[in-house]
Amino acid sequence: MEPLQRIGKATVDVLEVLLGATEPRWGLEIIKLTGRPSGSVYPLLDRLERASWVTSSWEDDDTRKGPRRRMYVLTPDGAAEARRVVAARAPQPRFVPRTAQ
């Protein structure tokens, strides 16, 4: 598995969606859940797949109408790295000093 060179907010958003999934997600679903444009989500998914964080496959549902969907799921190592990245990017609680009484 390769480390990612750039991890921006869009990458974190996509990783959060994939971490919260109980089954594979398709690209348009990820776009809708993140609110990110397809021009940023699909290249991110491609980069995550090339780095072995994600695997993808074509949907096998012959009964569904419409074009086939590409399904994405985190690999076990990718899920571990995604949890690390998301935790590191989470806002830290700010320390507010107490005033003297």
C-alpha positions, 0 to 999 in steps of 0.5 A: 500500500502506498502513502498518499502524497496529498490529503486534503479536505475532499480526500478526508470527506471521501474516506469518511463516507467509505469508512461509514459504509457497511457495503460498497458505495458507488461513485454518484452515491459518494458524490451526493454524500460528500457534496463534492463535484464529480471532477474531484471525487472520481480522480480521488477514487482513482488515486485511492485505488492506485495506492491500494486503499480502495478496490472497485468492481462493477455491480452485478445486478442485472435486474437494476435498470440503468448503466452499471455502477462502479462499486468502491470499498476500502481495503483492510489496510486502507481502512486502517489508514483512513481511520488514522487520517480522519482522526488526525484531521478531526478538529481538536478541542480548544483549550479555554483558560478559566478566569481567576475566581 
